[in-house]
Amino acid sequence: MTAWHSRLGYAGLIPFVVLSALVLTEYPQASAWLLSYSALIYSFLGGLLWFASLNGKLPTHTLFVSVGVMLWAWLWLLLPQYNWHLAAAISFVLLWLYERVYLSDAYPRGFMRLRQWLTSLAALSLLLAGSL
C-alpha cells in the first residue's frame, strides 16, 4: 500500500463529512446525495472483496458476500422512501468486521488500519445524517 492509497482513502471521506453536514443544515437533496455516495463506496468495497476472492485462499463465502454487498447497497437506492443512513452505517461497520475476521491475512496490515479509520468516520457521518 502506498501513501497515495491513504491520501485517496481519506479524500474519499470528504463527501461523507460535507454531505452529512449539509443534511444537518437541511440542504435539499443532501440526504439523497449522501446515500448515493455511500452506496457507491459500499459497492466499491464489495469489489475489493471480489478481487480478494480471486486469491483462492479465502473462504468461498467471500465471493458471495462481495456480490451481496453490492446488491444491498443497490437496495438503498431502489427504496429511497426509507431512511437508510442508519442501516448504511451499520453495514459499513459489519463489512469491516467481516474483513477483519476473514481477510486480515489477505489484506496488508496498513490497509486494515486505514479501513478501520475510514469505516469509523464514514459510519459516524451516516449516523449523524440519519439522526434527523
N, C-alpha and C positions, 0 to 999 in steps of 0.2 A: 504494500500500500504506500502510495506517495503522499507528499504534502498536498498535492492537488486534490486527491481524494478527500482529504479532510476539509480543505477550503471549499470545495464544491458541496460537500455534505452540509457544512454549516451555512453556506449561502442558500441551500435549499430550505433552511428554516425561516428565512426572511419572509416568504409569503405566509407561512403559518402565523408568525408574530404579527405582521402588518394586517392580515385579513382578520385575525381574531380581535385585534384592537378595533378594526372597523366594524366588526359585528357588535362589539360592546358599545360603540357610538351609534349603533342602529343605522349604519350606512346601507342604503338599498343594495341588494344583491350580494353583499359581502358574505353572508352566510352560505349562499349557493356557491360562490366562488371558492370559499374555504373548503367546502365539502368536495367540490370537483377537484381541487388541487390535492386534497387528502386521498381521494380515490386514485388519482394518477400516481402519487408517490407509493401508496399501498400496493398498487399493481406492479410498479417498478420493483418493489421488494419481493413480490411473487416471482418476478422474472429472475431475480438473483437466486431464489430457491431452485427454480427450473434449471438454471445454469449449474448450480452446485450439485444437482441430482445427476448430471451427466457424468460425474466422477465415478459413479458406480459403487462407491464405498459407503454411501449413505443409505439409510433405510428407504425402501420403496415408497413409503408414505410421504416422503419429502416431495416427490413428484406430484402426488395428488394434492398435497397441501398447497403447492405453488399454484396450481390451477384453481383451487378453492379460494385462495386469497384474491385472485383476480375477479372471480365471479361474485364474491362477497362485496368487493368494492363497487362492482358494476351495479349491484342491487341498491347501494346508497344513491346512485344516480337515477335508477329506474323509478324509485319511490320517493320523490323529493318532498312529499307531503309530511314525511316524518322527520323529526329532529334526530339526525344520525350522528351528531357530534359526539355524544357520549359513547355510542357503540363504536364509532371510529377510534376514539381514544383508547378504549379497552382493547380493540382489535390490534392496534399498534403495539401495545404492551404484551398482549398474548403472543403475537408473532415473534417479538423479541425474545420472550421466554422460550418459545419453541426452538428458535435458532440457538439459544444459549444451551439448551439441553442436547439437541441433535446435531448442531453444526459447529460447536465451539472448536472442534479439532479441524474442521474443514476450512473455516474462515481464519484469516490472520488475526492474531490477538489484538492488534491495534484497531482492526476493523470492528471487532466486537465491543471494544470500549467506545469507539465512535458511534456505533449503533445504539449503545446504551444512552449516550447523551442526546443524540438526535431523536430517539424514541421518546425520551422523557420530556423534552421540550415541545415536540410535536403533540404529544398527548396532553400536556398541560395547556397548550394553546387551544386544542379542541375542547377540553373540559371548560375552560373559561368562556369560550364562544357558546357552548351548549348550555351554559348556566342561565341564559336569558329565557 
